[in-house]
Amino acid sequence: MPKLQVVLFDFDYTLADSSTAVVECCNAALKGIGLLPAQPERIHRTIGLSLPDTLASLAGEEHRHRAEEFRLARALRRGDAGEDHSLLGNGPSTHFSL
């Protein structure tokens, strides 16, 4: 039997529903950078997008360049400003090995 090489999990809406926390975090970050909060339904539609795409979708394309500021505001909300463990990361950056 072949040795298991990879285990892949689809977290959101499969193992758990973190959408309430995502909404709270996104709205706190939007407020943190001086933007208006978004409706939960709009934020739900951004789950899985990159942070630049999320910010552009929620606040307008003219704010895309503020993605790093948005990321830091989200990290401060979560209490990990020095690390990016985002569910809405900037793309694939982490892998696990067995």
DAFEN-V842813 format. One record per backbone hydrogen bond with DSSP energy under -1.0 kcal/mol. NH is the residue of the N-H (numbers start at 0). CO is the residue of the C=O. Records with the same first field share a line. If there is no record, write none. Layout:
NH: CO, CO
//
This chain:
12: 15
13: 10
14: 10
15: 10
21: 17
22: 18
23: 19
24: 20
25: 21
26: 22
27: 23
28: 24
29: 25
30: 26
31: 27
32: 28
33: 30
34: 29
42: 38
43: 39
44: 40
45: 42
46: 43
48: 45
53: 49
54: 50
55: 51
56: 52
57: 53
58: 54
59: 55
62: 59
63: 60
65: 62
66: 63
69: 65
70: 66
71: 67
72: 68
73: 69
74: 70
75: 71
76: 72
77: 73
78: 74
79: 74
82: 79
//
